Every structure is written in C-alpha cells, then in structure tokens.
Amino acid sequence: MGDAPRANHPYYGVDFPNSEPTGQFSNGYNIADFIAKALGFQMSPPAYRSHPTPSPSTMEGFTGVNYAFANAGITESTNAQMTISLKEQVESFAATRARLKALLGGRKPLNNFLSKSLFLIGVGTMDLLPCCNFYLSFPLRDNKTEVERLIDMYNNTLTVFHGMGARKFGIINIGLIGRLPSVQMSRCSGDASGLNRRAAEFNAALGTILANLATKLHRFRYSLTDFYGFSNTTFANPSATEKAAKLAAAAFYSGKAFTAPAG
C-alpha cells in the first residue's frame, strides 16, 4: 500500500474527549459515532485491523466491527494502493462472519445474530472525484456512464452482503462534493457545480436500486440518509441547522465545548 493519508495526529480529534486523535478524519465524533451512541454504545466499533487475529475471540463485550477506510471507493481502482477497497472490506466481513459462526455455534444462530445487526454504509464520494478515479476522465468503452458502472457495483455489493446474512442497512448518500476543501482549493479537477450534479445523479440511482432490492431480496430493509439534502440546506442557510446540531450535541456529547468555526 502506498503512502495513505492518516488522521492519527493533531489537529484531528481536537473536539474528542481529551483532544485525542482517533484515526478518524473529523474533529470529534463522526456520523457513525452519533448513530452508535443513539443505539446505546459509547461510540462506533473499533477498526477491523485494530482487532487481534482471529477476531472476535469472544462474544463478551463484542459491539461490532468497523471495516471503513476514509479514502475507499466502490471500485478497486479508486485511490488504488492508498486505501482498503470496498471489495477488501467485504472480504474482511466474510472473515468475521466465519469467526462469529464458530463462536455462536452454527449457521442458524449466526443468521439470527446478523439479521438483527445494522450495516452502516457510506461510500462513493471518492469515486466521483476525477483526481481519485481515473475512469471519470478516461471512461471504459462499455456503453455505460461511470455513475451507472458504480451503481451496478454498489448494487452487487449490497446483494453480496444480503447473501451473507445482512438484513438491516443504513445507507448514507453522497453530499455536496463540490464543497470539499480539495475541490474548493482546486487540488481535485472538475468544477464544483458539475461535481454536485454528478453526486445528485448518483444519489437518484442509489435510491432506485435500494427500492428495487427491498422488493426482490427477502427481508431486505434499509434507511437512506439524505446527506446531499442536509449539506445543501446547511450551506444555503447555516442557521437553519444550528438548533438541530446543538440538540444532537447536548444529547450525545459530554465533552468540552466544540471549537469555534474557522473564519
């Protein structure tokens, strides 16, 4: 793997308890953490590669596994050699699944356990940035747009997860990628409005495949978070979301006051 970006140093984690960097690309708790806290956990599960091998070694205290990687894409070519691809993450889940089957005592208790588990997925942003995905600038000649190709792969991945026992999915769509600092600072090719239109196209197709999977796959259930709409509202009128942000902080955060926004 190449020189992958890391977030295990200041000023990442500045709003986290004790201002401790956690390896997450955020000031403090991220979306997955807040969802986990709403479900009664202290924060989101630890990273897969931070677990001892084989993992888990026991079901006692087991709260789940985090397979995510900040630079990951749907395709293996996105940020190649600098990330853990979605395909590799699925393979890691398969290893965890095999371990759980042994610990729980067979296929039936495993399927029961997985059917009650939440699979939180948010991926695709990096795939829509020309500086991260070569095929946006040099598309394959297969009569499909890159968004169509990505959606097909996303659909296949969700189907694979379902085949391995997943039933409850929390899906986060793509936000206003034209507002990303790398785009705003012109380090990533592509105009902001064009990138946002591409994100909207992806999100519309994502909603369609989720609805289709819910009708085709047994007990496939999902909740789709409209991060694009939330981002749009926030940038258009920041004060409109200020109250909700304060309520969320009061409900789920017990640390020191958040840092002041940069000017």
C-alpha positions, 0 to 999 in steps of 0.5 A: 500500500502506498503512502495513505493519508492518516488522521492519527495526529493533531489537529484531528480529534481536537473536539474528542474527549481529551483532544485525542486523535482517533484515526478518524478524519473529523474533529470529534465524533463522526456520523457513525459515532452519533448513530452508535451512541443513539443505539446505546454504545459509547461510540462506533466499533473499533477498526477491523485491523485494530482487532487481534487475529482471529477476531472476535475471540469472544462474544463478551463485550463484542459491539461490532466491527468497523471495516471503513477506510476514509479514502475507499471507493466502490471500485478497486481502482479508486485511490488504488494502493492508498486505501482498503477497497470496498471489495477488501472490506467485504472480504474482511466481513466474510472473515468475521462472519466465519469467526462469529459462526464458530463462536455462536455455534452454527449457521442458524444462530449466526443468521439470527445474530446478523439479521438483527445487526445494522450495516452502516454504509457510506461510500462513493464520494471518492469515486466521483472525484476525477483526481481519485478515479481515473475512469471519470476522465478516461471512461471504459468503452462499455456503453455505460456512464461511470455513475451507472458502472458504480451503481451496478457495483454498489448494487452487487455489493449490497446483494453480496452482503444480503447473501451473507446474512445482512438484513438491516442497512443504513445507507448514507448518500453522497453530499455536496462534493463540490464543497470539499476543501480539495475541490474548493482549493482546486487540488481535485479537477472538475468544477464544483457545480458539475461535481454536485450534479454528478453526486445528485445523479448518483444519489437518484440511482442509489435510491432506485436500486435500494427500492428495487432490492427491498422488493426482490431480496427477502427481508431486505430493509434499509434507511437512506440518509439524505446527506446531499439534502442536509449539506445543501440546506446547511450551506444555503442557510447555516442557521437553519441547522444550528438548533438541530446540531446543538440538540444532537450535541447536548444529547450525545456529547459530554465533552468540552465545548466544540471549537469555534468555526474557522473564519 
